[in-house]
Amino acid sequence: MNTPAFHRREFLRFLAASPFAVSAIAQDTVPAITRAIDALNVMDFEPLAHKALPPAHWGYLSGGVDDDLTVRMNREAFAHYQLRARRLVDVSKTDLKIDVFGATWDMPLYVSAVGAQQAFHPDGELATARAAKAQKAMQMLSTVASKSVEDVAKALGTPPWYQLYMPTTWPETEKMVQRAESAGCPVLVWTIDLLGGRNAETTARLARQDTRQCLSCHVTQPIGGSAVERNRTRPMFAGLSGEMNPSAADWSYVDRLKKMTKMKLLLKGIDTAEDAKLAMEHGADGVILSNHGGRAMETGRGTIDILPEIVDAVRGRLPVFVDGGFRRGSDIYKALAIGARAVGIGRPYIYGLSSFGQEGVERVLEILRAELTLTMRQCGTPAVAKITRSAILRQGAPL
Ligand SMILES: Cc1cc2nc3c(=O)[nH]c(=O)nc-3n(C[C@H](O)[C@H](O)[C@H](O)COP(=O)(O)O)c2cc1C
């Protein structure tokens, strides 16, 4: 019985008795994902991205702050909500379209700002733009992008939303805002959750494990190096000092920014009803409920748990956008049911980008669209406008 087949059977029996059984057998029997189309859900791209990226870049992508508790809470909080499905509704046609500032979006999902995308794929934000164009999704471009707003607008076929990390002086802020406006960006998104600094421990720990010579690509070491010098090499800081995120900023900055531009102004990083109301009072055109994917401070609240408080505070007078931990169409559905206008994703599309470039990002968007469509059909709400709070429970109780 010394045949190779016998050895294999014996080996599998040994594995079944071993504590590593599940992962080893899974590796042995589950076909590898070699094409983006093979992915069944967006989480399938995560291990592929991990494998494709060097430790420092994986750390930058996956890490949060402190103990990464808020990263976990963003995901876990979705389990606090259940769906109430209605039957015998005609769901033969579905309509995912929404209106955002007078523009029609094909679906209530967008790719949120993620900096330095060349760390994940040589085409960086241009690959993301091509995928967003193919999937008819809105792209928000980061201030610390590897590609310029002008080049991304060309690849996307329309100007992206521009995410602002505010430079520390007003003249530089004006230059950056004017550049985004001249490129045709319809919306300026000021990110306000990093003004106090952050402690990105996982990112720093994994960067230390990276044995490559960082200075062959970066102008400074990722740890201990100057972020200002690194910023100066980024296209959106051309001619600027690289200093950003003024810690003295207060609500008067919103008034001044609002006067500076014709673009719609959104505040990204609103986490409380009080600040949502202040945003409204200071002329913001909308708010983005976000904890930066758990990368700003360790608040311990998942954004979906904060959403009811924000939606109730603005009472329909401003659109509320939300991001943080969205990985399933049913997650998006829950946010729409609570009252969000649209949902942003960060890491999922970067997993796709890291694994398969443009195709990977496309597949992530395609999967989420398909899952959301399915949930809408299953719940008997075939159009976004039909999704209301009656479709959702929190811990079994109406919201
Ligand atoms: C690697 C990485 C870089 C990011 N860079 C930015 C950025 O430059 N500007 C910004 O406003 N948000 C940035 N974010 C936050 C995202 O826009 C978004 O809020 C967050 O990723 C959503 O959570 P999710 O990753 O769980 O989907 C970044 C997120 C990640 C993962």
PDBQT file of the ligand as one rigid body, heavy atoms in Angstrom, charges set to zero:
ROOT
HETATM    1  C1  LIG A 401      -4.542  52.760   3.645  1.00  0.00    +0.000 C 
HETATM    2  C2  LIG A 401      -5.575  53.795   3.900  1.00  0.00    +0.000 A 
HETATM    3  C3  LIG A 401      -5.312  55.119   3.564  1.00  0.00    +0.000 A 
HETATM    4  C4  LIG A 401      -6.282  56.099   3.774  1.00  0.00    +0.000 A 
HETATM    5  N1  LIG A 401      -6.021  57.384   3.369  1.00  0.00    +0.000 NA
HETATM    6  C5  LIG A 401      -6.955  58.338   3.564  1.00  0.00    +0.000 A 
HETATM    7  C6  LIG A 401      -6.728  59.660   3.114  1.00  0.00    +0.000 A 
HETATM    8  O1  LIG A 401      -5.703  59.961   2.512  1.00  0.00    +0.000 OA
HETATM    9  N2  LIG A 401      -7.687  60.587   3.375  1.00  0.00    +0.000 N 
HETATM   10  C7  LIG A 401      -8.850  60.281   4.039  1.00  0.00    +0.000 A 
HETATM   11  O2  LIG A 401      -9.695  61.156   4.273  1.00  0.00    +0.000 OA
HETATM   12  N3  LIG A 401      -9.109  59.022   4.434  1.00  0.00    +0.000 NA
HETATM   13  C8  LIG A 401      -8.196  58.046   4.210  1.00  0.00    +0.000 A 
HETATM   14  N4  LIG A 401      -8.461  56.765   4.593  1.00  0.00    +0.000 N 
HETATM   15  C9  LIG A 401      -9.793  56.443   5.203  1.00  0.00    +0.000 C 
HETATM   16  C10 LIG A 401     -10.821  56.042   4.136  1.00  0.00    +0.000 C 
HETATM   17  O3  LIG A 401     -11.168  57.140   3.345  1.00  0.00    +0.000 OA
HETATM   18  C11 LIG A 401     -12.097  55.490   4.790  1.00  0.00    +0.000 C 
HETATM   19  O4  LIG A 401     -12.574  56.443   5.717  1.00  0.00    +0.000 OA
HETATM   20  C12 LIG A 401     -11.886  54.142   5.500  1.00  0.00    +0.000 C 
HETATM   21  O5  LIG A 401     -10.918  53.372   4.838  1.00  0.00    +0.000 OA
HETATM   22  C13 LIG A 401     -13.191  53.364   5.556  1.00  0.00    +0.000 C 
HETATM   23  O6  LIG A 401     -13.039  52.182   6.283  1.00  0.00    +0.000 OA
HETATM   24  P1  LIG A 401     -12.767  50.739   5.602  1.00  0.00    +0.000 P 
HETATM   25  O7  LIG A 401     -11.318  50.736   5.213  1.00  0.00    +0.000 OA
HETATM   26  O8  LIG A 401     -13.078  49.786   6.706  1.00  0.00    +0.000 OA
HETATM   27  O9  LIG A 401     -13.677  50.599   4.420  1.00  0.00    +0.000 OA
HETATM   28  C14 LIG A 401      -7.526  55.756   4.366  1.00  0.00    +0.000 A 
HETATM   29  C15 LIG A 401      -7.800  54.424   4.680  1.00  0.00    +0.000 A 
HETATM   30  C16 LIG A 401      -6.849  53.456   4.437  1.00  0.00    +0.000 A 
HETATM   31  C17 LIG A 401      -7.181  52.021   4.767  1.00  0.00    +0.000 C 
ENDROOT
TORSDOF 0
